[in-house]
Amino acid sequence: MLRNARLVAALTLAGLAGGAQAAGSEIEQLKAQLRELAARFGQLEQRNQELEKKVGELSATAPKAAPIEARVKALEDAQTATDQALLTDRLSENEPELVTRLKAVETQTLAMQKPVRQIEALEGITVEGGLVAVAQRVNGAGTDSGQRESRLNYRGDIEVTLPGGEIGQAEGTIYAQLRFGQGEGVALRPTYTSTTNSSTFQVAGVNDPDSSFAVLAQAWYQLNVPLPFDGYKAYSRQRLEFTVGKMDPFVFFDQNAAADDETAFFLNNAFVHNPLLDSGGDAGVDAYGFTPGFRAAYVNEQDKAGVWSASLAVFGSGPATSFSGSLGKPFVIGQLEYSTRFFDGLPGNYRLYAWRNGRATDLDGNEQAHGGWGLSIDQRVTDDLTLFGRFGNRSSGTASFDRALTLGGELSGGAWGRASDGLGLAAGLLRTSDDYRRVSTSRGNERVAEIYYRYHVNEQIALTPDFQWISRPGGDDGAGDVKAFGLRATLGF
């Protein structure tokens, strides 16, 4: 009907136009256009009928969609089943697959959280330990009894480092060390070196030699304060260090990279530390080498050429070392240290220090103030060779010897394909003091030498044959040479 109406309207318009126009040619052109328009309308009508037919066929063959209400209800039922399944941790074969998979992931996550919490709790905590055993034999001329003697001893150390909390940008560290062992080693005739086996340890006053007791060797707290105080901590290249507690003074003073650990390097006490401080007794420490005290240090790492520091400490001396006497007349020591790289970038450390002990002893064993100064140097000169040197001079007080010079080094086994091994050699001269010469028959200077080879069985175990020689022990020209043969075994973890 729409098509017929359109056609009638067109014809009407055409008739009106024909009546109004007189020219015959124009009427004919208009009629031709109307015929063309009518033909196009016919084609469109035919195409519309074909499309309607196809739509009907598709509607007849397509499945009917479920009512939207039914689909909504199905979704609500699935959500309800999921919520009910999530109310319990148990797995069921009737619950939706999605819930089962979610529970499995949750179980795995909970299982992983426990070790993560344990790792977080242990973060910053380190535990180290080691055992050392030494078998040593000394010739008759070197023993107190005058007879050749052999001794076996062992010592163990357990060290724990804990985070000590923060105060602003400052960070604290807690350190504790337990030490245990048995065996006092061979008793030497009088010598300046005091002992050829610095690894011995046994609790004093124990009546039962079959018992082994542990002592709290060290327990101290250190606070590291970055500088400047109002600066950005990550960019700080300066800091202050404050340490308080019971400690080994030689952890912080007179250190040496090639000669300060009797479990790895030299066994003779004259090479482990400055002989005036240790063997000579000027360090105010207890029978085991520890004492309570306070230390302050400034460290500067701004210079690319090296790091320098200055430190000062006050330690207990005499009865104060065992917490049983006055803190007066302490052992005071200060040190300047510079670490740099010489010899084509190889590391070296240079230390100058001075001390005063208000409770040292004189030649008669009476209390006397002693003072002195010393040097401790270690320098790698090749990739495999490290040299060291120490010098000590007593500037006040009287004692059996007043100067000491020790020199030596270690050659690593890299030169012969065993980089973990080491060959060490050292020699020393301990000068008899003028005061001691006047009251004794000692006229010479004690000379000391030691050689060892450290053989690493594996990463934890090392065996070290060792030989020591002491000439003029105690400065006595007429005394026979002391010769000590030993084998050290160490286990570290």
Order of alpha helices (4+ residues) and beta strands (2+ residues): alpha-alpha-alpha-alpha-beta-beta-beta-beta-beta-alpha-beta-beta-beta-beta-beta-beta-beta-beta-alpha-beta-beta-beta
